[in-house]
C-alpha cells in the first residue's frame, strides 16, 4: 500500500542529505529531526486494518526506528472508538471481527506516544467504490533508457462502472505466477564406501520443479475520472509485463487488482508522492518534504509528520493469464540463462590414479554445480547451477490457497 512508495520517499531524503551526484558530502546534521512516519489504511473489507508507526533515521546504515509502545485508536462520526492491538515492531491492528469501515462514515486516527505527544489525523470520509467490471490485456510496447530502447510485452488494463459521484481512484495489485526450472534435480548421488566407481543413484522423492513467485505493486497508480463517460473507468493501465525479460507468463499468471475510492486530499497526496518518486536523485528536483500529510501533532501544529491516514472502500478482482493466450500475440518469451555440463570419469583424464565417479561429483560440486540427472544415451552425469535445478531458491513450492490450475 503506502509502504512501497513511502519507503522511496524516505530513501530520497537520506540520499539527498548524505551525498551529491559526484563526491560524498557530509552536512551539518545538528538540526536533524526525528519525524513520525505513519503508514495506515482502513477499508470496508473483512480483513484487519493495519497502522505502522516509525520514525525517520539520520543515517542510511541505521534504518528506521519503529514506534512500538504507542496507544493507537480510531474514532468515527458516531462517537465509536476502535482500539488497535499492539502487535510489536511498530504494527497496530484492528480486530476484524469487531471493526470494518462503513462507506459514508468519517474516521479519525489518534496516536499517543509515551513521551506525551499526541497526533491526530484530519477527519477522513470513506467514499463508496464501484466494482471492477473486467481485467484484460493487449500487446504493447514500452520505451526506457530515455526512449532509446524498447521492450515488447503485454499491458494489463481494467474497466469499472461509474455513477457513484467520487471521481478519484487508486489501484494496487498482487501478482503471482507459476514457473518451472529447466533442469530439476531428479537424482541424489549416494557414495558407496570403498567403491568410488559404484555409486547409487537414488530418485529424488520431492522434485522441486514447479514453484510460485509473488510480487506486490510499488508504483503509484491513481486517476481522476471526472464526468467523462459518466464517471466510468475505461482502459485503465495497471501493469506492463515485458515477455522477453521475465518468467511471469511462461505457464500461468495471476493478478489481483484492488480498486480504492479516495478523497481529493488523498489523491493530491498520492499525486505529490508520485512526482517526488519520478524525480529520481536529481538534487535540483522537487524534494520529498513537500509531500503533504493529513496527520498533525495536536500540541505542536508546526511539527512535520510524514505519511497519510488512508480511508477507502475497496473492490477487487482476480485475473488469470495463460501462456497460450499470450502466445497468440506472437510475442517473444523469456528463456532461462541455464546451461548444463555432462561428465564421466574419463573426461577428467585417465590418471594416475584412475578417475572415479566420486571424483566427478567432488570436482563439480566444489565449483558450484549441482548434479541433476543421468544422460540417457551417454551415461554421463549432468550438472547445472542450483537455481536452475531447485525452484525453491527463487520461489515457493507451496501452492497458494487461491490458486486454480487452468487447462
Secondary structure, 3 states (H helix, E strand, C coil): CHHHHHHHHHHHHHHHHHECCCCECCCCCCCCCCCEEEEEEECCCCCCCEEEEEECCCCCCCCCEECCCCEEEEEECCCCEEECEEEECCEEECCCCCCCCCCCCEEEEEEECCCCCEEEECCEECCCCCCEEEEEEEEEEEEECCCCEEEEEEEEEEEECCCCCCCEEEEEEEEEEEEECCCCCCEEEECCCCCCCCCEEEECCCCCCEEEEEEECCCCEEEECCCHHHHCEEEEEEEEEECCCCCCCCCEEEEEEEEEECCHHHHHHHHHHHHHHHCCCCCCCCCHHHCCCCEEECCCCCCCCEEEEEECCEEEEEEEEEHHHHHCCCCCCCCCCCCCEEECHHHHCCCCCCCCHHHHHHHHHHCCEEEEEECCCCCCEEEEEHHHCCHHHCCECCCCCCCCCCC
